[in-house]
């Protein structure tokens, strides 16, 4: 992991922080590959391509913790933290902090209750995750293209427009028939997203071949950095 600050153990992280997006992608991809290999050894009927996002979240969170990050699931977006009830507001799948540090709560930042080494929201990395499979246990997924476009675009807009988010990205995990299909679909997704005015940067992509149980023989992990509006 790379960051530009050299701080003591009791100094809160503030801007600037430089995140290594490739390391994030490689950590997630390695964990998915290990799980797929374990499924093969167990001769499991189904594998990771049948799991939805919520089922994959623990696997991804553990992988990022093992890589040295502080992992904070289901965090409210900064703009929604003004609401009195913590149950209100849209949440981000995972918020990451450098060096396994705590995440600062804005309402305690200037009080004695603030963790001395916590990371402020502006220095954290806000990460949304979307998983789509070309084939399911019921056959070809009819809503494959729609699932890639609609909910994902909303996540991008939310991250890009929040004034306290400086580092953000969207991870798309695709299970497809082959590598060529994944590359084509990711390029098409990026093109349509940019035409709609959503501020994404070119992706960092990793992948591996999987055992074809349903029609999916390739897993591709693509992290699209999100620019601020």
Buried (B, 14 or more C-beta within 10 A) or exposed (E): BEBEBEBEEEEBBEEEBEBBBEBBBBBBBBBBBEBBBEBEEEEBEEBBBBBEBEEBBEBBBEBBBEBEBBBBEEBBBBBBBEEEEEEEBEBBBBBBBBBEBBBBBEEEBEEEEBBEBBBBBBBBBBBBBBBBBBBBEEEEBEEBBEBBBEEBBEBBBBBBEBEBBBBBBBBBBBBBBBBEBBBEBBEEBBEBBEEEEBBBBEBBBBBBEBBBBBBBBBBBBBBBBBEEE
